[in-house]
Amino acid sequence: MLDKDTSVINLMALRTITNDVELLSREAASIDPSIDSVFNEIRQVRLAASTACASSSQICPQTLSIPLHDAVSEYVGDARARSTKYAEAQPAKVALILERLARFHATKGPAQADLANKRSRERDMVGRLVRQRA
């Protein structure tokens, strides 16, 4: 989803990925409960967790949950929420997802121009976080 060949995504794709990971996790746990720990890094959607989503090829669902739950303002504006609720989210990946959502809405014409602009503004807000951390 974050590779250079994917230029647009929509919210349904984000929801599908989140649901698929949860389904795979439950299936794996039913086969062998020790396998469940493999999904810890990917599963952490709502609470800060002990493992990090550090791999550049993986996306932590906290990263997905920010645009899914329309929580960009909270993520950007509330340092406490960012360090607890979204501790595993990576700002650069959030910004990239927002950019691709903006592109998706832009392809839908004037009917979704407001959403495209909103996602672009959100991407810029998150982009400032990325630059502050650098």
N, C-alpha and C positions, 0 to 999 in steps of 0.2 A: 504494500500500500504506500510505502514511502520511497519506493524506488523511482528512478528517473523516468521509467516508462509509464507510470501512472500519473496523469496530469490532472484528473478530476476524480472526486469521490462525492458521495452523498450520505446523508444521515442514515439511510436504510442500510448502506454498506457497513457503517460503523456499528449499527445495532446487530446486524447479522454476524459480524466478527465476534462481538461480545457474547452473543448467544451461542455461537458455535464452540467457543472456548469453554463455556460453562458446560455444555452438553458433553464435549470430549472429556472434560475433567470428571464428570459424574460417571461416565462409562468406564473410564480407566480405574476409578476408585472402586467400582463394583467388581472389577476383575482382580485387582490387587491394590489394597488400600495404600501400600507404600509408594505406589506410582503417583498418587495424588499430589505429593510434594513437588513433582515436576511442573505442575500448573500454578504453584504459588506465585511465581513472578508475574504470570500473565493474568491471574484471576483478580488481583487486588483492585477492586473498583471503588469501593466506598471509604475504606479506612486505610490509613497509613500502615505499611507492613514492614516486616523486618528485612525482607530481601529487596534488592534494588533492581529496577528495570534499566540496566546500564548498557546492555548490548545495543549497538547501533542498528541491528537488523530486527530487533524485537520492539514491540510497542506495548507499553503497560496500559491496561484498560483504564487506569486513572487518566492517562493521556486522552483516551477515547471518551471518557465520561465528561470531560470538560465541555466539549462542544455538544455532546449528546444531551446534557442537562442544562445547556445554556448558562454555564457557570464561568464564562471567561472573565466577567467583571469581578466576580468573587476571587478567582484565581489570581488576577493581576492586582487587584486592589487590597486584598487582605493577606498580609504576610503570614499571619497565624494559620489561616486556612491552607495557604500554600505549603507551609512547613509541616502541617499535620494531616489534613484531609487529602491533600494532593502531593504528599511528600515524594511519591515515586514518579510523578509526572515530570517529563522533561520539556522545558519551554521550547526548545528548538523543534521538537516533534509536534508539539501543540500548534506552533506557528505554521508548520508545514501542512498539517491537517486543515487548519483554517484557510490557508491559501488555496488548497485544492477544493474545499467546500465553496469558497468564493468563486473560483473558476466554474464549478458546476452550476451555481446559481446564475452566473453571467451568461452561460450558454442557453439559458431558458428565456432570454429576452427581457423586455420591459416588465413583465409580470413579476419577475423575481429580482429586479434591479436593486430594490431596497435590501433584500437579503444578501446579495452579492456585496453591496457597500458595507453592510453591517459586518460581514465576515472579514472583509478587507481591513476595516477599522480594528476589529478584534485581533487580527494577525499583526497589525502594526503595534498594538498595545503589548502583545506577548513578545514581539520582536524587541521591544525596548528592554524587557526582562532579560532576554538572551544577551543583549549588548552589555547590560549592567553586570552580568555574571562573568563576562569575558575579561 
